[in-house]
Amino acid sequence: MKKNGVVEHYYDNGQLEEKGNYKNGKKDGVWKIYYDNGQLGIKETWKNGKLDGVWEGYHKNGQLESRITYKDDNIKEKSND
């Protein structure tokens, strides 16, 4: 059976670790991955199981580290902030 809908995973300390959506068994839409302190670590956009859109990586203090734009799993643009 293919996964559909929102998925959430949690750290042992109860903090949200990851949240995203599956559509027809593939990642779809915005996914967020968090540090164990609750701070956002990664925000990425998926379409039909492939990275498609903006991917942002953050330092544990919340400061943006890098931004990458994807199209069909291929890097189109990259910047380090």
ChimeraX attribute file (.defattr): number of C-alpha atoms within 10 A of each C-alpha:
attribute: neighborCount
match mode: 1-to-1
recipient: residues
	/A:1	5
	/A:2	8
	/A:3	13
	/A:4	14
	/A:5	12
	/A:6	13
	/A:7	13
	/A:8	13
	/A:9	13
	/A:10	13
	/A:11	14
	/A:12	9
	/A:13	8
	/A:14	11
	/A:15	15
	/A:16	20
	/A:17	20
	/A:18	19
	/A:19	16
	/A:20	20
	/A:21	19
	/A:22	20
	/A:23	16
	/A:24	13
	/A:25	14
	/A:26	16
	/A:27	23
	/A:28	23
	/A:29	18
	/A:30	18
	/A:31	20
	/A:32	19
	/A:33	20
	/A:34	20
	/A:35	19
	/A:36	17
	/A:37	14
	/A:38	15
	/A:39	18
	/A:40	23
	/A:41	22
	/A:42	20
	/A:43	19
	/A:44	22
	/A:45	22
	/A:46	24
	/A:47	18
	/A:48	15
	/A:49	17
	/A:50	16
	/A:51	22
	/A:52	22
	/A:53	21
	/A:54	19
	/A:55	21
	/A:56	20
	/A:57	20
	/A:58	19
	/A:59	14
	/A:60	16
	/A:61	11
	/A:62	13
	/A:63	13
	/A:64	16
	/A:65	15
	/A:66	15
	/A:67	19
	/A:68	17
	/A:69	19
	/A:70	20
	/A:71	16
	/A:72	14
	/A:73	14
	/A:74	13
	/A:75	15
	/A:76	13
	/A:77	11
	/A:78	12
	/A:79	10
	/A:80	10
	/A:81	9
